[in-house]
Amino acid sequence: MGESMPEHSAASDRRRALRLVTASLLIAIAAAGCGKLHLPKMHMPNWLWWKKPPPALPLVEELTIVSDNPNAAGEKFEQRRDYETLVLDVYSGGAGAVTMTRRDPDRPWPFHFVLRFHLSAVAVLDVTGDQRLHMSPGTPNKDGLVVVEIPTHIYSNTTDKVRVQWSPEGAPPPQEVSPAQP
């Protein structure tokens, strides 16, 4: 009789431990299901297969761009269309000026027009269309671009050309010489 007592006690202890583990698991599952207990989210690095970057905007040729700079060899202009916005990327070594006209005169000017300068700074910017905009955009943003959105009142559907002048220094860019009117 003395020998069966420890076996009974061991089996009872195992059952008690199993009930405790089962009850703990059920409480944990119920709490997790109710939203009271949640595990911290794992931080996953941005690997190539984890999250794809957005596709680049396609290049378009909507405007004819003529550089007024005599040293225009280092200048490059890329036009990109994003729905109603035309983005003009300006790659230039310094001060410059361009005249833009529409390739198709029957097509209207873009609703939104954005200039992105790939320069260290743009101190002075002049945009001339139906009206004139003179501003100092300043230093680049976190992407290294000086971004300027041209207000829509500067140009209209009747505007023949839009002239843009910029300078990274504080001096104003060279002014266009207009013929004297009689």
C-alpha atoms as an extended CHARMM CRD file, in Angstrom:
* protein
*
       182  EXT
         1         1  MET       CA              0.0000000000        0.0000000000        0.0000000000  PROA      1               0.0000000000
         2         2  GLY       CA              2.8690000000        2.3670000000        0.6540000000  PROA      2               0.0000000000
         3         3  GLU       CA              4.2810000000        1.8170000000       -2.8000000000  PROA      3               0.0000000000
         4         4  SER       CA              1.1460000000        2.8280000000       -4.6950000000  PROA      4               0.0000000000
         5         5  MET       CA              0.9480000000        6.1560000000       -2.9250000000  PROA      5               0.0000000000
         6         6  PRO       CA              3.9190000000        7.7750000000       -4.6820000000  PROA      6               0.0000000000
         7         7  GLU       CA              2.6500000000        6.5940000000       -8.0980000000  PROA      7               0.0000000000
         8         8  HSD       CA             -0.7250000000        8.0760000000       -7.4340000000  PROA      8               0.0000000000
         9         9  SER       CA              0.8450000000       11.3230000000       -6.3020000000  PROA      9               0.0000000000
        10        10  ALA       CA              3.1450000000       11.5000000000       -9.3920000000  PROA      10              0.0000000000
        11        11  ALA       CA              0.2490000000       10.8890000000      -11.7660000000  PROA      11              0.0000000000
        12        12  SER       CA             -1.8050000000       13.4820000000       -9.9620000000  PROA      12              0.0000000000
        13        13  ASP       CA              1.0500000000       15.9910000000      -10.2100000000  PROA      13              0.0000000000
        14        14  ARG       CA              1.4050000000       15.3210000000      -13.9570000000  PROA      14              0.0000000000
        15        15  ARG       CA             -2.3160000000       15.8230000000      -14.5020000000  PROA      15              0.0000000000
        16        16  ARG       CA             -2.2540000000       19.0060000000      -12.4530000000  PROA      16              0.0000000000
        17        17  ALA       CA              0.7250000000       20.3410000000      -14.4840000000  PROA      17              0.0000000000
        18        18  LEU       CA             -0.9860000000       19.3910000000      -17.7680000000  PROA      18              0.0000000000
        19        19  ARG       CA             -4.1600000000       21.1880000000      -16.6700000000  PROA      19              0.0000000000
        20        20  LEU       CA             -2.1190000000       24.2570000000      -15.7150000000  PROA      20              0.0000000000
        21        21  VAL       CA             -0.3330000000       24.3360000000      -19.0990000000  PROA      21              0.0000000000
        22        22  THR       CA             -3.6130000000       23.7940000000      -20.9660000000  PROA      22              0.0000000000
        23        23  ALA       CA             -5.3550000000       26.5450000000      -18.9960000000  PROA      23              0.0000000000
        24        24  SER       CA             -2.4260000000       28.9190000000      -19.6060000000  PROA      24              0.0000000000
        25        25  LEU       CA             -2.5240000000       28.2280000000      -23.3600000000  PROA      25              0.0000000000
        26        26  LEU       CA             -6.2950000000       28.7370000000      -23.5040000000  PROA      26              0.0000000000
        27        27  ILE       CA             -6.0200000000       32.0450000000      -21.6300000000  PROA      27              0.0000000000
        28        28  ALA       CA             -3.1970000000       33.1780000000      -23.9240000000  PROA      28              0.0000000000
        29        29  ILE       CA             -5.1770000000       32.2510000000      -27.0530000000  PROA      29              0.0000000000
        30        30  ALA       CA             -8.3170000000       33.9540000000      -25.7590000000  PROA      30              0.0000000000
        31        31  ALA       CA             -6.3970000000       37.1040000000      -24.8320000000  PROA      31              0.0000000000
        32        32  ALA       CA             -4.6500000000       37.2120000000      -28.2180000000  PROA      32              0.0000000000
        33        33  GLY       CA             -7.9680000000       36.7300000000      -29.9800000000  PROA      33              0.0000000000
        34        34  CYS       CA             -9.5260000000       39.6130000000      -28.0540000000  PROA      34              0.0000000000
        35        35  GLY       CA             -6.6980000000       41.9410000000      -28.9940000000  PROA      35              0.0000000000
        36        36  LYS       CA             -5.5650000000       42.4350000000      -25.4090000000  PROA      36              0.0000000000
        37        37  LEU       CA             -2.2640000000       40.6730000000      -25.9910000000  PROA      37              0.0000000000
        38        38  HSD       CA             -0.2480000000       41.0420000000      -29.1430000000  PROA      38              0.0000000000
        39        39  LEU       CA              3.2880000000       40.3240000000      -30.1180000000  PROA      39              0.0000000000
        40        40  PRO       CA              5.5040000000       43.1620000000      -31.3600000000  PROA      40              0.0000000000
        41        41  LYS       CA              5.7790000000       43.4430000000      -35.1440000000  PROA      41              0.0000000000
        42        42  MET       CA              9.0050000000       42.2520000000      -36.6230000000  PROA      42              0.0000000000
        43        43  HSD       CA             10.9990000000       44.8980000000      -38.4700000000  PROA      43              0.0000000000
        44        44  MET       CA             11.7850000000       43.5810000000      -41.9190000000  PROA      44              0.0000000000
        45        45  PRO       CA             14.5210000000       45.2650000000      -43.9410000000  PROA      45              0.0000000000
        46        46  ASN       CA             13.6230000000       46.7380000000      -47.3200000000  PROA      46              0.0000000000
        47        47  TRP       CA             15.0670000000       43.9440000000      -49.4240000000  PROA      47              0.0000000000
        48        48  LEU       CA             14.5870000000       43.8940000000      -53.1730000000  PROA      48              0.0000000000
        49        49  TRP       CA             11.9220000000       41.2230000000      -53.0150000000  PROA      49              0.0000000000
        50        50  TRP       CA             10.1620000000       42.7230000000      -50.0010000000  PROA      50              0.0000000000
        51        51  LYS       CA              8.9440000000       46.0730000000      -51.3310000000  PROA      51              0.0000000000
        52        52  LYS       CA              9.3600000000       47.3180000000      -54.8710000000  PROA      52              0.0000000000
        53        53  PRO       CA             10.0010000000       51.0230000000      -55.4740000000  PROA      53              0.0000000000
        54        54  PRO       CA              7.4110000000       52.8860000000      -57.5300000000  PROA      54              0.0000000000
        55        55  PRO       CA              8.1450000000       52.8760000000      -61.2560000000  PROA      55              0.0000000000
        56        56  ALA       CA              9.8340000000       55.9470000000      -62.7130000000  PROA      56              0.0000000000
        57        57  LEU       CA              7.6640000000       58.3200000000      -64.6910000000  PROA      57              0.0000000000
        58        58  PRO       CA              8.0420000000       57.8150000000      -68.4450000000  PROA      58              0.0000000000
        59        59  LEU       CA              9.9170000000       60.3860000000      -70.5250000000  PROA      59              0.0000000000
        60        60  VAL       CA              7.8000000000       62.5110000000      -72.8620000000  PROA      60              0.0000000000
        61        61  GLU       CA              8.4660000000       65.2390000000      -75.4300000000  PROA      61              0.0000000000
        62        62  GLU       CA              5.6340000000       67.7450000000      -75.0140000000  PROA      62              0.0000000000
        63        63  LEU       CA              7.6600000000       70.9620000000      -75.0410000000  PROA      63              0.0000000000
        64        64  THR       CA             10.3570000000       72.2450000000      -77.3320000000  PROA      64              0.0000000000
        65        65  ILE       CA             13.1310000000       73.5200000000      -75.0660000000  PROA      65              0.0000000000
        66        66  VAL       CA             15.7780000000       75.8700000000      -76.4480000000  PROA      66              0.0000000000
        67        67  SER       CA             18.6630000000       76.8480000000      -74.1930000000  PROA      67              0.0000000000
        68        68  ASP       CA             19.6650000000       80.5200000000      -74.2690000000  PROA      68              0.0000000000
        69        69  ASN       CA             22.9890000000       79.6890000000      -72.6480000000  PROA      69              0.0000000000
        70        70  PRO       CA             25.9880000000       79.8940000000      -75.0160000000  PROA      70              0.0000000000
        71        71  ASN       CA             27.6750000000       77.0210000000      -73.0930000000  PROA      71              0.0000000000
        72        72  ALA       CA             24.7010000000       74.6560000000      -73.3090000000  PROA      72              0.0000000000
        73        73  ALA       CA             26.8180000000       71.5130000000      -73.7860000000  PROA      73              0.0000000000
        74        74  GLY       CA             26.4540000000       70.4310000000      -70.1250000000  PROA      74              0.0000000000
        75        75  GLU       CA             22.7290000000       71.1530000000      -69.8810000000  PROA      75              0.0000000000
        76        76  LYS       CA             20.1500000000       68.4000000000      -70.1120000000  PROA      76              0.0000000000
        77        77  PHE       CA             16.3670000000       68.6100000000      -69.7870000000  PROA      77              0.0000000000
        78        78  GLU       CA             14.0460000000       65.6550000000      -69.2160000000  PROA      78              0.0000000000
        79        79  GLN       CA             10.2670000000       65.9210000000      -69.3790000000  PROA      79              0.0000000000
        80        80  ARG       CA              8.0990000000       63.4840000000      -67.4360000000  PROA      80              0.0000000000
        81        81  ARG       CA              4.3140000000       63.3100000000      -67.3500000000  PROA      81              0.0000000000
        82        82  ASP       CA              2.3050000000       62.3760000000      -64.2690000000  PROA      82              0.0000000000
        83        83  TYR       CA             -1.3930000000       62.7260000000      -65.1750000000  PROA      83              0.0000000000
        84        84  GLU       CA             -1.9950000000       66.4910000000      -65.3060000000  PROA      84              0.0000000000
        85        85  THR       CA              1.5110000000       67.4260000000      -64.1460000000  PROA      85              0.0000000000
        86        86  LEU       CA              4.5040000000       67.9170000000      -66.4070000000  PROA      86              0.0000000000
        87        87  VAL       CA              7.7940000000       67.6070000000      -64.5330000000  PROA      87              0.0000000000
        88        88  LEU       CA             10.8810000000       69.1710000000      -66.1100000000  PROA      88              0.0000000000
        89        89  ASP       CA             14.1830000000       67.8830000000      -64.7180000000  PROA      89              0.0000000000
        90        90  VAL       CA             16.9160000000       70.4860000000      -65.2430000000  PROA      90              0.0000000000
        91        91  TYR       CA             20.5170000000       69.2410000000      -65.2070000000  PROA      91              0.0000000000
        92        92  SER       CA             22.7770000000       72.2780000000      -65.4180000000  PROA      92              0.0000000000
        93        93  GLY       CA             26.1870000000       73.2920000000      -64.2070000000  PROA      93              0.0000000000
        94        94  GLY       CA             25.1340000000       76.7550000000      -63.0590000000  PROA      94              0.0000000000
        95        95  ALA       CA             23.1240000000       79.7440000000      -64.2430000000  PROA      95              0.0000000000
        96        96  GLY       CA             21.0150000000       79.2970000000      -67.3300000000  PROA      96              0.0000000000
        97        97  ALA       CA             17.9590000000       80.2580000000      -69.2780000000  PROA      97              0.0000000000
        98        98  VAL       CA             15.5800000000       78.3360000000      -71.5390000000  PROA      98              0.0000000000
        99        99  THR       CA             12.6460000000       79.1820000000      -73.7440000000  PROA      99              0.0000000000
       100       100  MET       CA              9.8710000000       76.5910000000      -73.9100000000  PROA      100             0.0000000000
       101       101  THR       CA              7.1770000000       76.2860000000      -76.5580000000  PROA      101             0.0000000000
       102       102  ARG       CA              4.5240000000       73.6450000000      -77.1190000000  PROA      102             0.0000000000
       103       103  ARG       CA              5.3070000000       71.0250000000      -79.7730000000  PROA      103             0.0000000000
       104       104  ASP       CA              1.6410000000       70.8900000000      -80.7120000000  PROA      104             0.0000000000
       105       105  PRO       CA              0.1660000000       74.4250000000      -80.6560000000  PROA      105             0.0000000000
       106       106  ASP       CA             -3.3800000000       72.9910000000      -80.5240000000  PROA      106             0.0000000000
       107       107  ARG       CA             -2.6510000000       71.1780000000      -77.2800000000  PROA      107             0.0000000000
       108       108  PRO       CA             -2.9320000000       73.2350000000      -74.0700000000  PROA      108             0.0000000000
       109       109  TRP       CA             -0.1260000000       73.8490000000      -71.6070000000  PROA      109             0.0000000000
       110       110  PRO       CA              0.0680000000       71.3090000000      -68.7710000000  PROA      110             0.0000000000
       111       111  PHE       CA             -2.2860000000       71.9810000000      -65.8910000000  PROA      111             0.0000000000
       112       112  HSD       CA              0.5270000000       71.7090000000      -63.3350000000  PROA      112             0.0000000000
       113       113  PHE       CA              4.1160000000       72.4960000000      -64.2050000000  PROA      113             0.0000000000
       114       114  VAL       CA              6.9660000000       71.5000000000      -61.8860000000  PROA      114             0.0000000000
       115       115  LEU       CA             10.6610000000       72.3180000000      -62.2720000000  PROA      115             0.0000000000
       116       116  ARG       CA             13.1790000000       70.0300000000      -60.5480000000  PROA      116             0.0000000000
       117       117  PHE       CA             16.6780000000       71.4780000000      -60.5140000000  PROA      117             0.0000000000
       118       118  HSD       CA             19.5440000000       69.0500000000      -59.9740000000  PROA      118             0.0000000000
       119       119  LEU       CA             21.7460000000       71.7950000000      -58.4860000000  PROA      119             0.0000000000
       120       120  SER       CA             23.2060000000       72.5030000000      -55.0640000000  PROA      120             0.0000000000
       121       121  ALA       CA             21.0280000000       75.6280000000      -54.7970000000  PROA      121             0.0000000000
       122       122  VAL       CA             18.9200000000       78.0100000000      -56.8610000000  PROA      122             0.0000000000
       123       123  ALA       CA             19.2040000000       81.5410000000      -55.4830000000  PROA      123             0.0000000000
       124       124  VAL       CA             17.1370000000       83.3520000000      -58.1100000000  PROA      124             0.0000000000
       125       125  LEU       CA             14.4350000000       82.0470000000      -60.4490000000  PROA      125             0.0000000000
       126       126  ASP       CA             12.5280000000       84.0360000000      -63.0590000000  PROA      126             0.0000000000
       127       127  VAL       CA              9.6080000000       82.5330000000      -64.9900000000  PROA      127             0.0000000000
       128       128  THR       CA              7.9780000000       84.6720000000      -67.6690000000  PROA      128             0.0000000000
       129       129  GLY       CA              4.7910000000       83.7370000000      -69.5150000000  PROA      129             0.0000000000
       130       130  ASP       CA              1.6440000000       85.8600000000      -69.5000000000  PROA      130             0.0000000000
       131       131  GLN       CA              2.8900000000       87.0950000000      -66.1330000000  PROA      131             0.0000000000
       132       132  ARG       CA              6.2780000000       87.1210000000      -64.4410000000  PROA      132             0.0000000000
       133       133  LEU       CA              7.3260000000       85.1390000000      -61.3790000000  PROA      133             0.0000000000
       134       134  HSD       CA             10.5010000000       86.1700000000      -59.5520000000  PROA      134             0.0000000000
       135       135  MET       CA             11.4630000000       84.0560000000      -56.5520000000  PROA      135             0.0000000000
       136       136  SER       CA             14.2730000000       82.5550000000      -54.5140000000  PROA      136             0.0000000000
       137       137  PRO       CA             13.6070000000       78.7910000000      -54.1330000000  PROA      137             0.0000000000
       138       138  GLY       CA             16.6580000000       78.1360000000      -51.9560000000  PROA      138             0.0000000000
       139       139  THR       CA             18.4100000000       74.8830000000      -51.1060000000  PROA      139             0.0000000000
       140       140  PRO       CA             17.6350000000       71.3020000000      -52.1430000000  PROA      140             0.0000000000
       141       141  ASN       CA             15.1950000000       69.0220000000      -50.3540000000  PROA      141             0.0000000000
       142       142  LYS       CA             16.1220000000       65.6510000000      -48.8180000000  PROA      142             0.0000000000
       143       143  ASP       CA             16.3630000000       64.0920000000      -52.3070000000  PROA      143             0.0000000000
       144       144  GLY       CA             18.9310000000       66.6860000000      -53.4190000000  PROA      144             0.0000000000
       145       145  LEU       CA             16.5210000000       68.5230000000      -55.7260000000  PROA      145             0.0000000000
       146       146  VAL       CA             15.3440000000       72.1240000000      -55.7680000000  PROA      146             0.0000000000
       147       147  VAL       CA             11.6500000000       71.6820000000      -56.6100000000  PROA      147             0.0000000000
       148       148  VAL       CA              9.5150000000       74.6000000000      -57.8060000000  PROA      148             0.0000000000
       149       149  GLU       CA              5.8480000000       74.3700000000      -58.7900000000  PROA      149             0.0000000000
       150       150  ILE       CA              4.9680000000       77.0880000000      -61.2740000000  PROA      150             0.0000000000
       151       151  PRO       CA              1.6290000000       78.7340000000      -60.4440000000  PROA      151             0.0000000000
       152       152  THR       CA             -1.0050000000       78.3100000000      -63.1590000000  PROA      152             0.0000000000
       153       153  HSD       CA             -1.6310000000       82.0450000000      -63.5090000000  PROA      153             0.0000000000
       154       154  ILE       CA              1.8590000000       82.5250000000      -65.0330000000  PROA      154             0.0000000000
       155       155  TYR       CA              0.7650000000       80.9140000000      -68.3250000000  PROA      155             0.0000000000
       156       156  SER       CA             -2.5080000000       80.2760000000      -70.1470000000  PROA      156             0.0000000000
       157       157  ASN       CA             -3.6800000000       78.5480000000      -73.3260000000  PROA      157             0.0000000000
       158       158  THR       CA             -2.8400000000       81.6750000000      -75.3320000000  PROA      158             0.0000000000
       159       159  THR       CA              0.7630000000       81.8320000000      -74.0790000000  PROA      159             0.0000000000
       160       160  ASP       CA              3.1790000000       81.3100000000      -76.9720000000  PROA      160             0.0000000000
       161       161  LYS       CA              6.3010000000       80.6630000000      -74.9180000000  PROA      161             0.0000000000
       162       162  VAL       CA              7.4600000000       80.4030000000      -71.3370000000  PROA      162             0.0000000000
       163       163  ARG       CA             10.9470000000       81.5900000000      -70.4560000000  PROA      163             0.0000000000
       164       164  VAL       CA             12.7440000000       80.2510000000      -67.3680000000  PROA      164             0.0000000000
       165       165  GLN       CA             15.9650000000       81.7810000000      -65.9940000000  PROA      165             0.0000000000
       166       166  TRP       CA             17.8690000000       80.5810000000      -62.9450000000  PROA      166             0.0000000000
       167       167  SER       CA             21.0510000000       81.3090000000      -61.0820000000  PROA      167             0.0000000000
       168       168  PRO       CA             22.6800000000       79.4630000000      -58.1790000000  PROA      168             0.0000000000
       169       169  GLU       CA             24.3210000000       82.6880000000      -56.9720000000  PROA      169             0.0000000000
       170       170  GLY       CA             22.6110000000       85.7180000000      -55.5010000000  PROA      170             0.0000000000
       171       171  ALA       CA             22.9730000000       87.8100000000      -58.6560000000  PROA      171             0.0000000000
       172       172  PRO       CA             19.9220000000       87.8420000000      -60.9140000000  PROA      172             0.0000000000
       173       173  PRO       CA             20.1340000000       85.8290000000      -64.1160000000  PROA      173             0.0000000000
       174       174  PRO       CA             20.7580000000       87.6650000000      -67.3960000000  PROA      174             0.0000000000
       175       175  GLN       CA             17.6690000000       89.4490000000      -68.6230000000  PROA      175             0.0000000000
       176       176  GLU       CA             16.1920000000       88.8740000000      -72.0570000000  PROA      176             0.0000000000
       177       177  VAL       CA             16.7060000000       91.8920000000      -74.2640000000  PROA      177             0.0000000000
       178       178  SER       CA             13.3640000000       92.8120000000      -75.7740000000  PROA      178             0.0000000000
       179       179  PRO       CA             13.2190000000       94.9130000000      -78.9080000000  PROA      179             0.0000000000
       180       180  ALA       CA             12.2870000000       98.5380000000      -78.4310000000  PROA      180             0.0000000000
       181       181  GLN       CA              8.6690000000       99.2370000000      -79.2100000000  PROA      181             0.0000000000
       182       182  PRO       CA              7.7720000000      102.2860000000      -81.3250000000  PROA      182             0.0000000000
